[in-house]
Amino acid sequence: MKTIVKKLEKKIFISLDIPGDKSISHRSVIFGSIIPGETTIRNFLQGDDCKHTLEAFEAMGVEASLKDKVLVIKGKSLDSMQKPKKDIYLGNSGTSIRLLSGLFSGLPFTTTLTGDASLQKRPMKRVIDPLAKMGAKIESLEGGLAPLKINPNEEKNHLKAIQYDSPIASAQVKSCLILAALSIDGETTITEPHLSRDHTERMLKYLGAQIITEGTKIKINGKEAYKQLKPKEIFVPGDISSAAFFMVAAAILENSEITVKNIGLNPSRTGILEAFDLMNVNYEIINPREVNNEPIADIKVKTSNIKAAEIGGELIPKLIDEIPIIAILAAQAQGTTVIKDAEELRVKESNRITSTLNMLSKLGVDAKETPDGMIIKGRSRKPFEVSYLTEIDSHGDHRLAMSSAIAALYSTQPIEIQKTEFVQTSFPNFFDLLYKLYHSDEN
């Protein structure tokens, strides 16, 4: 699918409801499915990725109904899950395959997890190796690529608790091992080099399980923690990674103000706001509060005098998904921005370092690639100079497609963005909200 986006020729003053957080939606489905009883999930993200997680549990006998962003799940205990009749297809969802590989390693039957061509290129050894240390038997293609065939061990209670020092700060790796631990007697300990997203730990605590967090170290007595879980209603905050696109739009557009409502402000996810602080973006946090152990608030962003910055180190795990849109922000800054320590971008839905640089090149931005990031020379708030209907290939990466669309709002000519159907994976109504900017009465 191709989508044409043209320059926005008006002032904007608007409030937007952002869809539910993808990470929390995944986890709410997982815990709702494995806790006996009824779990109601409000503001559930109806993107393809989260639907694939739900379909995986439905394939094992879990019942669920979805209406008007409210998902009701009738959960089952782990030992009452049914063997799926066929391979479980997870589309493009790296979160689904990595988290479920951990949980399913403790089941007494074989499951095979697979996905689309993009997912089958993404590295899985990062979860296969530590799961193997726990005793899991996982078959993969050469190099640790999907499909993943997860075999039960003939020994009773075959998984064992381990102490694992993760070489990378990854919420997916950490959550995979936490979910595997739910089938294990004894205490599992996981240590990261930096703190990654902690939605799994927060949700476990909210649902009644005891899990100890000490800095970057996590301890969980798995089977005991699983017994403590009770069904509760879950509200999914708006996804800050999705909100980032419209926040950056407000910062780069002339005479504009956009408020995004009910956004999750988990400290492990607010790297975009720390980047805003470094880059002099004019924003305000409104009505901060907490729901189901997650902080949320509204965020108001106004047209900003953007400054260049150096972004790297411990900040990167907190904004890894937002780097393509931060690149658009940097391209409108005064001065030269350096993004470093972001090697992880090379193994996302696309090689996001190379793909982001290709996008910037199409926008007339002076930028160069480095082994672990990029260097971007800002345009000091001058519109992107493009020829009529310049084509930008998203490479099937939803965040590249949306970043390109935001850049098109402040470009000299309309831009044609290719493969925009992949936006469905995380932000199904993105283009509907973008359309509102052109037709809003709040201006």
N, C-alpha and C positions, 0 to 999 in steps of 0.2 A: 504494500500500500504506500502511496505517496501523498503527502500533505503539503499544501502551499500556505505559508504564513507571511503576511505582509506587515509593514511598519505600522505601529500604533500612533495615529495622528491626533491624540486627544489627551487631556489630563485625566488621571484616574484617581478616584477616591472610593474604595470598595472593601467590603469584608467578604471573606471566602471560607467555606467549610471544606477542609481538607480530608480526604478519605483516611480511614483507620490505618494505624501503623502496621507495616507489613510484618516486622519481626514479632510484634506482640500478637498479631492475628494468627501467625503460624503457631506460636506457643499456646495460645488459648485453645486452638483446635486440638493440639497434642494432649494437653492436660485434661481438657473436657472429655476427650475420647477414652482416656485410661483411668478416669475416676468414676466408679460406679455411681449412677444417679444422673440428674438432669442439670446441665450447665447452660446458662443463657449468656450469650456474648453479644453485646451491643456495639454498633458502629464497626462491625466486621468488614475488613477489606475484601471486596469481591473481585480481586485481581486473579489472574490465572494461577500465579504461584500458590497463593493460599488455598484456592480451590483444589489444586492437586494434592495438597496435604490432607484436606478433608476427604477427598476421594480415596486416598490410601487407606484411611480408617474405615470408610464405608465398604471397601473391598474386604475388610476383615470382620464385617458384621455390625459395625457401629451405625446407629440410626441418627439422622440429623435432618433438620428442616431450616430453610433460609427464606426470610421474607423481610423486605424493607430494611436491610442492613442488620437484622437481628437473626442470629444463628442460635438454634437450640439443639444441643447434642445430648443424646442419651448414652452416657458412658458405660464402658464395660471394664472389668478388671483385666489385667494383662494376661492372666492364666485362662481367661475365657475368650480371648481373641480367636477368630477363625482363620484357617489357612486360606490366603487369597487364591482364586481359581486361575489367575494368570499373573504375568509380570506387572508390577506397579509402575505406571507411567507418570513421571513427575515434570514433564515439559522442560522448562528452562530454569527450574528452581534449585539452585545450589543449596539454599537453606533446607528445603525439604529432604533432599537426598542425604545430606550430611547429618542432620539431626535424626532422621528416621533410621539411618544405618546404625546409630548407637542404640536407640530404643529397641529395634527389631533384633539386635544381636542377642537379646535375652529371651526371645520367643522360642518355643519348642518345635518350630517348623521352619522350613526353608522359605525365604522371600527373595525376590529379585527386583531390584530397584533400577529403573532406567529412565531415559529422558530423550530430549531432542538432540540434534547434531551438536549444538553448542554445549549442552550439558555434558555430553560424552567426551568433550575435549578438556573439561576442567579437572584440576588435580584432586584426587580423592585419597592419595596416600597419607595426607595429613590427618585423616580420620582412621583409615585402615590400619596404620602402624600402631597407634596407641590402643585401638580396639583389639588388635592381635595380642598385645601385652596383657590385656584382660582375659584372653582366652577365646576371643571371637574367631570364627572361621569364615573369612570373606574371600570370595573369588572375584577377580577383576580382570579387565583386559591389560595388556602389557603397559607398564608405567603407572598402574593403579588407576585406570580409567573405567568409567561406567560402560556397560551395566555392572552392578554389584550384586553378586549372588551370596546371600547371607545364610550360612548353613548352621543348623543346631549341632551342638556337641553331644555325643552320646552319653557323656558323663552328666550326672545330675548336678544342678547348680554349677555349671561349668565355668561361668564367668567369675573372676576373682577381683577383689579390690586392689588398686595399685596407687602408687604415688607417681604422678606424671608431671614433669617439667616441660611445658609446651615451648617449642622454639619460636613460636609466633603468637602474637596477641590476636586471637580469633574467637569471637563469640560462637561461631559454628562448631569449632573443635571443642571448646569448653562445654557447650550445651550437649553435644553428641556424647561426651563422656559422662556428664551428669545423668543423662537419660539412660545410658547403659547401666550406670550404677544403681538405678532403681530396681534392678533384678539381682543385686549382689548383696550378700551378707558382708558386714564389716565396713570400715571407713575408707572411702576413696578420696584422695587429695590431688588437686589440680593447681598448678602454679603457672602463671603467665608472665612474660617479660614486662608487659604493660597491661593495664586494666582495659579489657574489651567490654562490649555491651553486656549488661548484667540483667537483661529482662528475664532470663530463665530463673536466676536466683531470686529475683524480686517476686516472680509469680509463685514459685514454690513456697516462699514465706507467706504470701498472701493467702494461699490455699491451705496453710496449716503445717507445712513440713518444716522440720528443723534443718537448716543448712548454715554452716559457719563460714563467714567471709572475713578474711583478715588481709586487707590490702589487695594484692594480686593472687592470694591463696584462697582456695575453696576446699572445705571439708564437708563430706556428706556420708552419713551412714545409710546407704541406699535403700535397702528393703524396709528398714525402720521408717525412713522418711516417706516412702511410698504409702505405708499403712496410715500415716498421719494426714494424708491429703483428703480434703472434703470439697464437694462441689459448691461453688459460689458464683454469683453473677459477676461478669467481667465487662467493663467498659474499655474499649480500645481507643486510646487517644489518637488524635490526628498525627500523621507521620511527618516528623520534622524533615526527613530526607525528601519527601514530596513537597512539603511547604517551602523548602529551600528554593525551588524554581521561581515561585511567585514572590518570595522575599527578595531575591536577586533582581527580578523584574522591577520591583518598586525602587530598588536602589539605583538602577541604571537609567530608568525612564525619566523624562523631564516632568517636574511638577506633579509628582505622583505619591500616593499613599495607599498601601495595601495592608489590611489586617487579616491574619490567618488565625482561625479560632480553634480552641481546645487542642492545642499542640502538645505532644509529649515532650517534657524537658528532662528526661533521664540524663543525669550527669555524664553517663558514658556515651551520650548521643549529641551533646550540645557543642561539638567541635565547630559546627557552622557558626554558632554565635561567638565563639572565641575567635574564629577567623574574621567575623564582622568587627569585633573589637580591634583586632590588629589592622584592619583595613578601613577603619573610620566610617563604617556603615551606621546610619542613623536609625536605630531601632529602639523599641520600648517593650518591656514585658508587662502585661496587664492581667490582673485577676489571677495570680498564682494560687494553686490549690493542689490537692492530691486525690487520686482515685485509684483504688485497688493497688496501693503501694507504688504507684507511679506518679511523679509530679507532672502537672500540666498547667498551661496558661494560654492566653492569647498573645500574639506577637504583632506589633505594629511597626512597619518599615516605611521610611520616607526616602525620597530622592536624596542621594548622598554625594558628598565630595570624597570619592574613593581614593585611598592611598595604597601603594604597593606594600607588600610584606613578604617575609620569609615564613613559609608554612612547612613544618616537618616535625620529626621526633615523636613524642608521646601524643601530640595532637592528631596525627594521621589516623590511628585506629578509630578516633571519635568522629571522623568526617570522611572516611574512605569512599563512601557512596556519593558524597557531595562534590568531589573534586572536579568532575566535568563542569558543573555549574559555577563552582568557584573560579574555574579558568575563564568563564565568561565575565565574571565580576572583575578578575584581575586584568582582563583585556580592556576594561573601561577605567582602570586606575591611573593615577599619576605615578610614574616610575615603573620599575621592573620588579615583578613578583617571582620568587623562587619557590617551587614546590618540590620537596625532596622526601626521601625515606618512604616512598610510595610504590615500591616494587610490586606490592600486592595487586596493583591495578592491572598488571600484565596478565593476570589469570582470572579476570572477571568475565562478564558475558562477551566482551571483546577484549583485545589488548587495549585497555582504556588510555594508556599513555599515548600510544601511536594514534589511536582513533581520535582522541581529544586534540592532538596536534594537527591532524588532518582537518578537523572541524575548524580550528582557529585559522589555518592557512586559507581555507575557503572564505573566511570572514575578513581576510586582508590583515590579519594580526601577525606581527613579528614575534615569533615564538620558536623555541628549539627544544628538542627532546634530549633528556639526559637518561642515564641508566636507571635512575630511581625516581624520575619525575619530569619536570619541565621548567623552562625559564620563559616568562611572558612579558613582553614590553607593552605597557599600557598605552591606550589611545587618549587618555585624559578626557574622557566623556565625549568623544567624537563618534558619531554613528558608524557602524560597520559598513565599509565600502565594498559592495558586491555588485556584480552585473545582474541583469534581469534574469530571474528564475535560476540563480545559482543552485546547483544540486549538492546536497550534503548527504553522504551515505552514513546512516546510523550503525551499519554493520550488525543490525539485529540487536543493538544494545538500547534498552529503553531509556537509560539516563542520557545517552548521547542524543537520542531523538528529541527528548524534552529540552535539553540544554540548547540545541540548535533552534528550537522553536522560540525560546526566550530571546536568543540573540536576534532572531528575525524581527522581533518587535521593535528593535532599535537599529535597523539596517536600512540602507538607502534604497534597496529594491526588494521585492518579494523573494523568498527562498523556498525551494522545493526540497522537502526532507523525505528521504527514502526509508522504507521499512518501518513506518510509524505504527504498524499493527503490534509491534512488540511493547508498546506503551501499556498494553493491557495487562502485562505481567505484574505491574506495581501500582498503576495510577489510571484505572479504566476511564475516568471522566476528565482526564487532563485537558483534552481539547475542548470539552464543554466549558470548563472554567476559563480557558484561554479566550473562548468566544465571548464570555461575559465581559471581558475587559473592553471589547470593542462596542458593546451594546449596553453597558451599565448606565443607569440613570444617576448613580452616585458620583457625579463629577461636576 
